[in-house]
Amino acid sequence: MSAGGIAEALAWEALDSRGSPTVACEVTLVSGARGLATVPSGASTGRHEALELRDGGERYGGRGATRAVENVNRVIGPSVAGADAGDQAALDGMLRELDGSPGLGRLGANAVLAVSVATARAAAAHHGSELYEWLGDGSQPLLPLPMVSILSGGAHAGGAVDLQDFLAVPLGATSFAEAIEQAWLVRRAAFALAAERGLPAALVADEGGLGVPLPSNRAALELLAEAIERAGVEAMGIAIDVAATQLEDRGGYRLGVEDRRLDATELVAEIAGWCDAFPIVSVEDPLGEDDWEGWRLATRRLGGRVQLLGDDLFVTDLGRLGDGIAAGVANAVLVKPNQTGTLSDARAVIEHAGAAGYRTVVSARSGDTEDPWLADLAVGWRAGQIKVGSLARSERTAKWNRLLGIEARAGGRARFAGRSALHSNLSGGRT
């Protein structure tokens, strides 16, 4: 559906939740409709994902984004002037061709994504639509099942524990609003338990989870399980993000807090033991990004009982997802648009995963902003699940608040995915 031509794309540096520069962009159409987008940045990044463009040098410790900004203002904007904002696929193809490099490293994935999302917003505004409506296919809005970070470690919390995230998954909730309330009860209980034990519960990690130092990963799982029990919430699952790429060490994996080194078989056995002892329903990145044999082992052992979620493994890349499907590894994919650089490429991953029976989880990044466009993507693309962090820090609550608003305004027109998003079509791969 045409939305008219692009008149201007204007970018500038904005600050993300870690205080580092990122790219903000406003696209204006000939009709006067405008769309604004600010893009995120990751800390735990896979080496196969699209490339941000940073300035280097002394400014902002090398993290400045003026080169990416200038690429929008001097290269991308003039090149897309007149392009139909309503044809997202054509626009994104033009952006990728304009960059000309495999990982968008010439113009910067941060520059390209900012234009891609801002254009979608401008097109939605032109038609008087919400972004999720513009991105959707006209079917019933689907509110995603949230994964809410309660405890954090790894790259998100200075190594308080080895694993990157321990999350609550409200399987018993019947609405998105109820899911958030239940997760809040668990977070409050975890805070109280940490305080009672003399742990520094006020320490908050990059994504809002509690960054309490604990002696082991099992201790973190025990604390979360106890918080769930104290909160009195029924059917609350646990998700863990191992972020194993960050643990790789000399051909194996090192748990630094516990001073232990494991090979892939031992790490999978460790995770399986946690799954036996705790209500774990999703395991993200249990092995490193290129440890395909380890992933095969994990899928054989765990794929039939939990969601095995690939983040660094797939990096929202259609080719790597295809390789994973062909190899029979994992059964779900984490979708981060800035890993691939355009909305069209991220959407293609969602669609390909769904066709293969893989679950999809739309995800924010550790360096994010108050811009909530990711929430609209989760609804419009009917992803089924979303992971944006905890119930603290405004860049996290902005996404939750957007989803709460969508659910309230949609009323009976919307459906909450609930536990079905996690448990449907868990094939365990095809080994």
C-alpha positions in Angstrom: 0.0 0.0 0.0 1.5 3.3 -1.1 2.3 5.9 1.6 3.8 8.5 -0.7 7.4 9.5 -1.2 10.1 10.2 1.3 11.0 13.9 1.5 13.7 13.8 4.1 15.7 11.7 6.5 17.3 13.6 9.3 19.5 11.8 11.9 21.3 12.8 15.1 23.1 11.3 18.0 20.9 10.2 21.0 21.9 8.5 24.2 21.1 4.8 25.0 20.4 3.4 28.4 24.2 3.0 29.1 24.8 6.7 28.3 26.5 5.8 25.0 25.6 7.5 21.7 23.2 5.8 19.3 21.4 6.9 16.2 18.0 8.7 16.1 16.3 9.4 12.8 13.2 11.2 11.7 11.8 10.5 8.2 9.4 13.0 6.8 7.1 12.1 3.8 5.9 14.4 1.1 2.5 14.3 2.7 3.9 15.8 5.9 3.6 12.5 7.9 6.6 11.9 10.1 8.2 8.9 11.8 10.9 8.9 14.5 13.0 6.0 15.6 16.0 5.5 17.9 17.9 2.3 17.7 19.5 0.2 20.4 23.0 -1.3 20.9 24.1 -4.6 22.4 26.8 -5.5 24.9 26.7 -9.3 24.6 27.1 -9.3 20.8 27.6 -12.2 18.4 30.5 -11.9 16.0 28.2 -12.8 13.1 25.7 -9.9 13.5 25.4 -6.8 11.4 28.0 -4.1 12.2 27.4 -0.9 14.0 29.5 2.0 12.8 31.4 3.8 15.5 33.7 6.8 15.3 36.7 5.5 17.2 39.1 8.0 18.7 38.8 9.7 22.1 35.2 11.1 21.8 32.8 9.0 24.0 35.6 6.5 24.4 35.4 5.6 20.7 31.7 5.0 20.9 30.6 8.1 19.1 28.1 7.7 16.2 28.7 10.8 14.2 29.9 8.8 11.2 26.6 6.8 11.1 24.6 10.0 11.6 26.4 11.7 8.7 25.8 8.6 6.5 22.0 9.1 7.1 22.1 12.8 6.4 24.5 12.9 3.5 24.2 9.5 1.8 21.0 7.6 2.8 18.6 10.5 3.0 19.3 12.0 -0.5 19.4 8.5 -2.0 16.0 7.4 -0.7 14.3 10.8 -1.4 11.2 10.1 -3.5 11.0 6.4 -2.6 7.6 5.0 -1.6 7.5 4.7 2.2 4.7 2.2 1.9 6.9 -0.5 0.2 9.1 -1.5 3.1 10.7 -4.4 1.3 11.8 -2.2 -1.6 13.1 0.5 0.7 15.1 -2.0 2.8 16.5 -3.6 -0.3 17.6 -0.1 -1.5 19.3 0.5 1.9 21.2 -2.8 1.7 22.2 -2.2 -1.9 23.3 1.4 -1.0 25.6 0.0 1.7 27.0 -2.7 -0.5 28.7 -4.7 2.3 27.6 -8.0 3.7 27.3 -6.8 7.3 26.2 -3.2 6.6 29.6 -2.1 7.9 30.1 0.7 5.3 27.1 2.9 6.3 26.5 1.2 9.6 23.7 -1.1 10.7 22.8 1.5 13.3 22.2 4.1 10.5 20.4 1.7 8.2 18.0 0.4 10.9 17.2 3.9 12.1 16.0 4.8 8.6 14.2 1.5 8.2 12.1 1.8 11.4 11.5 5.6 11.0 10.1 5.0 7.5 7.7 2.3 8.7 6.5 4.7 11.4 6.1 7.5 8.9 4.1 5.2 6.6 1.8 4.2 9.5 1.3 7.8 10.4 0.4 8.6 6.8 -2.4 6.1 6.9 -3.5 7.0 10.4 -2.5 3.6 11.7 -0.6 2.3 14.7 2.7 0.8 13.8 1.6 -2.7 14.9 -1.4 -2.4 12.6 0.7 -1.2 9.7 3.1 -4.1 10.1 0.3 -6.7 10.7 -1.8 -8.6 8.2 -5.2 -7.4 9.5 -5.7 -10.4 11.7 -6.5 -10.3 15.5 -3.7 -8.5 17.4 -1.6 -11.0 19.4 -0.1 -9.8 22.7 3.2 -11.7 23.4 4.1 -13.8 26.4 6.7 -11.8 28.3 10.0 -13.1 29.6 10.9 -10.7 32.5 14.5 -10.5 33.9 14.7 -11.0 37.6 18.4 -11.7 38.3 21.3 -10.8 36.0 24.9 -11.7 35.6 27.5 -12.1 32.8 28.1 -9.1 30.6 24.9 -7.4 31.9 25.9 -7.3 35.6 29.7 -7.3 35.8 29.8 -11.1 36.3 27.7 -11.2 39.5 27.0 -14.8 38.4 28.1 -16.5 35.2 24.8 -16.8 33.4 23.5 -13.6 31.8 19.9 -13.7 32.8 17.4 -15.5 35.0 13.8 -14.6 33.9 10.3 -15.2 35.0 7.8 -16.5 32.5 4.1 -16.1 33.6 2.6 -19.2 32.1 -0.6 -19.0 34.1 -1.5 -15.5 33.1 -4.6 -15.0 31.0 -3.8 -11.4 29.8 -0.6 -9.4 29.2 -1.5 -7.1 32.1 -1.9 -10.1 34.5 1.5 -11.4 33.2 3.3 -8.2 34.1 1.6 -8.1 37.5 2.7 -11.6 38.3 6.2 -10.9 37.2 6.2 -7.8 39.4 5.3 -10.0 42.4 8.2 -12.3 41.7 10.7 -9.4 41.3 9.5 -7.9 44.6 9.9 -11.2 46.4 13.4 -11.7 44.9 14.4 -8.2 46.1 13.1 -8.9 49.6 14.9 -12.3 49.8 18.2 -10.7 48.7 17.8 -7.9 51.3 17.1 -10.5 54.0 20.3 -12.3 53.2 22.4 -9.1 53.3 22.9 -9.1 49.6 23.1 -5.7 47.7 19.7 -5.9 46.3 19.8 -2.3 45.1 22.4 -3.2 42.4 20.5 -3.1 39.1 22.0 -4.6 35.9 22.0 -3.3 32.3 18.5 -4.6 31.7 17.0 -3.8 35.1 17.5 -7.2 36.7 18.9 -7.5 40.2 22.7 -7.8 39.9 23.3 -9.5 43.2 26.6 -11.4 43.6 26.0 -15.1 44.3 28.3 -18.1 44.7 26.9 -20.1 41.8 24.4 -20.3 39.1 22.4 -22.8 41.0 22.2 -20.4 43.9 20.6 -17.9 41.5 18.1 -20.5 40.4 17.3 -21.3 44.0 16.8 -17.7 44.8 14.5 -17.2 41.9 12.5 -20.4 42.7 12.1 -19.3 46.3 10.9 -15.8 45.1 8.3 -17.5 42.9 7.1 -19.6 45.8 7.0 -16.5 48.1 5.1 -14.5 45.5 2.4 -17.2 45.5 2.1 -17.2 41.7 1.0 -20.4 40.1 2.5 -21.7 36.9 5.5 -19.4 36.8 8.2 -20.8 34.6 11.9 -19.9 34.5 14.0 -18.9 31.5 17.7 -18.7 31.5 20.1 -17.0 29.1 23.4 -18.8 29.4 25.1 -16.5 26.8 27.7 -19.3 26.5 29.7 -17.5 23.9 30.8 -15.2 26.7 32.0 -18.2 28.7 34.1 -19.8 26.0 37.6 -20.6 27.0 40.3 -22.7 25.2 37.9 -25.0 23.5 35.6 -25.3 26.5 33.5 -23.1 28.8 34.6 -21.5 32.0 32.3 -20.6 34.9 34.4 -17.9 36.5 32.4 -17.3 39.6 32.5 -21.0 40.4 36.1 -21.4 39.1 35.1 -24.4 37.0 35.9 -25.3 33.4 33.5 -27.6 31.4 33.5 -29.1 28.0 30.3 -28.9 25.9 29.1 -32.3 27.1 29.6 -31.3 30.7 27.9 -28.0 30.2 24.8 -29.6 28.6 24.7 -32.1 31.5 24.9 -29.2 34.0 22.0 -27.4 32.3 20.0 -30.6 32.1 20.4 -31.0 35.9 19.1 -27.5 36.4 16.1 -28.4 34.2 15.5 -31.4 36.4 15.5 -29.4 39.6 13.8 -26.1 38.6 10.7 -25.2 36.4 12.9 -24.1 33.5 11.0 -23.7 30.2 13.4 -21.9 28.0 17.2 -22.0 27.7 18.9 -19.4 25.5 22.4 -19.8 24.0 23.4 -22.9 26.0 26.5 -23.3 23.7 28.7 -20.9 21.9 27.9 -19.2 18.6 29.9 -21.6 16.5 29.7 -24.8 18.6 27.4 -26.6 16.2 28.2 -30.0 17.6 27.5 -28.8 21.1 24.2 -27.4 19.9 23.3 -30.8 18.4 24.0 -32.5 21.7 21.9 -29.9 23.6 19.0 -30.3 21.1 19.0 -34.1 21.4 19.1 -34.0 25.2 16.9 -30.9 25.9 15.0 -30.0 22.8 12.0 -32.1 23.5 11.4 -30.6 27.0 12.4 -26.9 26.9 12.6 -24.1 24.4 16.1 -24.0 23.1 16.6 -20.4 21.9 19.3 -19.3 19.6 20.6 -15.7 19.9 24.3 -15.5 19.1 23.8 -18.8 17.2 21.4 -17.2 14.7 21.9 -13.5 15.1 18.6 -12.8 13.3 20.3 -14.0 10.1 18.2 -15.9 7.6 21.1 -17.9 6.3 22.3 -19.0 9.8 18.7 -19.8 10.8 18.5 -22.0 7.6 21.7 -23.7 8.6 20.3 -24.4 12.0 17.0 -25.8 10.7 18.9 -28.0 8.3 21.2 -29.2 11.1 18.3 -29.8 13.4 19.6 -27.6 16.2 17.6 -25.4 18.6 13.8 -25.0 18.3 13.4 -21.2 18.7 15.1 -18.0 17.5 15.6 -14.7 19.2 14.9 -11.8 16.9 16.8 -8.5 17.4 16.4 -6.2 14.4 19.7 -4.4 14.9 21.5 -7.8 14.5 20.4 -7.8 10.8 19.8 -4.1 10.1 16.4 -3.8 8.5 12.8 -4.5 9.4 12.3 -6.6 6.3 15.2 -8.9 7.1 14.1 -9.4 10.7 10.5 -10.1 9.5 11.9 -12.7 7.1 13.5 -14.5 10.0 10.2 -14.6 11.9 8.3 -16.0 8.9 11.0 -18.6 8.0 11.2 -19.7 11.7 7.4 -20.1 11.9 7.2 -22.1 8.7 9.8 -24.5 10.2 8.0 -24.9 13.5 10.5 -22.8 15.4 9.2 -20.4 18.1 10.1 -16.7 17.9 11.0 -14.2 20.6 11.4 -10.5 19.8 14.1 -9.0 21.9 15.5 -5.6 23.0 19.2 -5.0 23.6 21.1 -4.2 26.8 21.8 -0.7 25.5 18.3 0.4 24.6 16.2 3.6 24.6 12.8 4.7 25.7 11.5 4.3 22.1 9.0 1.4 22.3 8.8 0.4 18.6 9.9 -3.1 19.4 6.6 -3.8 21.2 4.7 -3.0 18.0 6.9 -5.4 16.1 6.1 -8.2 18.5 2.4 -7.6 18.1 2.3 -6.8 14.4 4.5 -9.8 13.5 2.6 -12.1 15.9 5.9 -13.3 17.3 4.3 -14.8 20.4 7.0 -13.9 22.9 9.0 -10.8 23.9 12.1 -10.3 26.0 13.0 -6.7 26.9 14.5 -6.9 30.4 13.1 -6.3 33.9 10.4 -4.1 35.3 12.8 -1.3 36.2 14.6 1.3 34.1 12.5 3.4 31.7 13.9 2.0 28.5 12.4 -1.4 29.7 9.1 -0.2 31.1 8.5 1.9 27.9 8.1 -1.4 26.0 5.9 -3.0 28.7 3.8 0.2 28.9 3.3 0.2 25.2 2.1 -3.4 25.2 -0.2 -2.6 28.2 -1.7 0.3 26.2 -2.1 -1.8 23.0 -4.0 -4.5 25.0 -6.2 -1.9 26.8 -7.1 -0.1 23.6 -7.7 -3.2 21.5 -10.0 -4.7 24.2 -11.7 -7.9 22.9 -10.0 -7.5 19.5 -6.7 -8.7 21.0 -5.6 -12.1 22.1 -2.9 -12.9 24.6 -0.5 -15.6 23.4 0.1 -17.0 26.9 1.7 -20.4 27.4 0.8 -21.6 24.0 3.5 -19.4 22.5 6.1 -21.4 24.4 4.8 -24.9 24.1 3.3 -25.2 20.6 5.2 -27.2 18.0 8.3 -27.8 20.2 9.8 -30.3 17.8 13.2 -30.6 19.5 14.9 -30.1 16.2 15.3 -32.7 13.4 18.3 -34.8 14.2 
